[in-house]
Amino acid sequence: LQVLCIDSLDRILLGGVIRSEPTRTQYACIRLTSEGKIDPSFQRLSMSDGSVNSIAIDSLGRIYIGGSFDTIGGIRRVGVARLNPNGDVDETFDVRLDSGSWVTAVATQGGNGVLVQRRYSHYGDTIPRLRRYSFQGFVDTTFVTKLDYGDLISIAPNGKLYTTRQVQTRTLFVGRVELK
C-alpha cells in the first residue's frame, strides 16, 4: 500500500499495488468501512501493471486516483482517473495524458478543479509537471504557476498549495505556493 485517504463517512480508501491471490489480479484501490472491513458496495476495479500513488476526494464524493497505470477497470485512463463514489470509473472524466505518464499526486481545489502533479514521461517533455484540470477533464488555461518541481502536493484549508520534493538522498524540500 502506498496511499490512504479518509472520506466524509470515515471510510478508508487504500491504493498502491493491491493483488488478490491466487489469481494475482491487481486492483487500483479498495475501500474499507469505518470498522475496517472491506466495503462490498465499492467496486474493486482491476488495473494494468502499475500503482496508485495518490487519492483525493471532491465535495461530491468522487474519487481521483493518480499513479502509473494505463487502464482501470478495462477503460483506458493514463495516470489519472476519476471514480464514482461506488468505485466505478467515471467515463465522463479523462485528462488524456500520454501513455507512460506517471502521476505522483492529485488534489482537488474546491470548485476550481483538480490539480495533477506528474513526473516527466520522457526527456524533452514540454508539458508542465503541475496542471489544473476542470472537473470535465480539460486543461485549465487560466492556471499559471512557475512551480515545476515536486512529487507530493496538498491543498491546505486556507487554499494554499504545499509541495515536497527530495532534492538529495537526505534533503527534503517543502514549498508553499499561492493559488488562484
N, C-alpha and C positions, 0 to 999 in steps of 0.2 A: 504494500500500500504506500502511496506517495502523497495523498492529499485527503483531507476530510473537510466537510462543510456541514453546518447545522442549519436546518430550515426553521421557519417560524413556528412549526409544530414540534420542535425538538427532535425531529428525525435526523439521523446521521447519514450523510452521503459519503461514500468512500470511493476513491478512484486510485488508479495505478495500473498494475498488471494483475488482474484477478482471473485466476484459472479455476475451472471446475474439473475435478477428477471424476471418473477416469477418462473422460472424453477430451480433456485439456482445452475445452472451449474457453476462449479468452473474452472476458466481459469488460465493458467500458467503465461501469460503476455499478454499485449496489446501494440500496438504502436499507438502513436498519430502523426499526421502530424506536421510540424513546425508551423502550425497555431493553433494547439491544438485540432484538430478534430480527432476522431477515424479513423485510416487508414484502409479503406475497403480492400486494397490489402494485408494486413497482416493477416495470418491465426491465429485465436484465438483458440488455442488448449485446450481442457479440460484436467484436470489432476486429479489424485487421491487426496484424502484428503492430505493436507499438504500446503506448501507455497514455494514461490520463495524468497530466501534471497539475491541473488547476480546475476548480469548480467554483462557480458563482451562481447565485440565485437572484432573480429580479423580483420586484414587488408583486408581480402576478404569479409567482411560484415557478416560473420557467427556469430551467437549469441549463447553464452554459458550461460546457466542458472544453478544455484545451489540452492539447498534447501532441503526440507524434503518431498519428493514425491517418488512414486514407478512407476507411469505411466504418460506419456504425450501423448495426442492425441491417446490413446489406445495402445501405444507402451511402452513396459517395459523399463524404464530408471530410475535407482535408484539414487537419489541425484544430478545427473548432467546430462545434455543433451545438445546437440548442435542443434540449429535450423538453417535452411537455411535463407537467407535474406528475404524470403517471409513468414517466420513463420512456415513452415513445419518442422517436425522432420527430422534431417539428420540421416538416418538409418545406415550410414557407421561409425558413431562415438558412441562407448559405452565403458565406462571405467569399467563396470561390478562391481559396488560396491554391498555389501551385503544389503539385504532388511533391512530397519530401519536406514541406514546411513543418517546422517544429514550434509549436506554441508553448511557451513556458508559463504564461499566466493570462487569465481572463478576469475582468471585474466589470460590474455594472455601475453606471454612473447616473443614478437617479433616472430622470426622464430623458437624459441626453443620449443614451446608447450604451454600447458595450465596448470596453477597451480590450484590445488584444495585443499582447506583447509576444513577439516571436523572435527566434534566432534566425539569422540569415540561412536560407536553404542552400545557397552556393555562393562562391566568391564572385564579387562584382554585382550582387543583387542591389537594386536601387530602391526597392520598396522600403519605406520606413519601418523600423522594428516595432514602434508603438503606433497603433492606429485606433481610431474610434469608428465604429460601425453603427448605423442606425439599427433600430430593433427590427427593421425589414431586411437587414443584411448588406446594405450599401455603405460604401466608404463615406464617412462624414468629411466633406471637403472643407468645412469650417473649422475643423480641429487641426490646430497647428502647434507643434511642440518642437523644441530643439533637442529634446531628450532622445538620444539614440543609443542607449545602453540599458542594461538591466536584465534581470532574469525573473524577478518576482515583483508583483505590483499589488497594491491595496489602496482602496479609497477610504479615507477616514470619514467619520460622521460630519466633519466640517467641510467636506468636499475636496480636500487636498489629496493629491496622489503621492504615495510613498513607493519608492522602488529600491531594490537591492541589487548588488552585483558583486561577485567575488572577483577582486582585481588580481590578487596573487594567492598563493596557497593559503595563507593565513590572514589575508587582508580583506575585509568586507566593507563595501561602500553602501551607505544608506542615503538616499536623497529624497527631497520633498519638492514637488512641482505644483504650481498653481494651475488649475484647470478652469476652462471657461465652459 
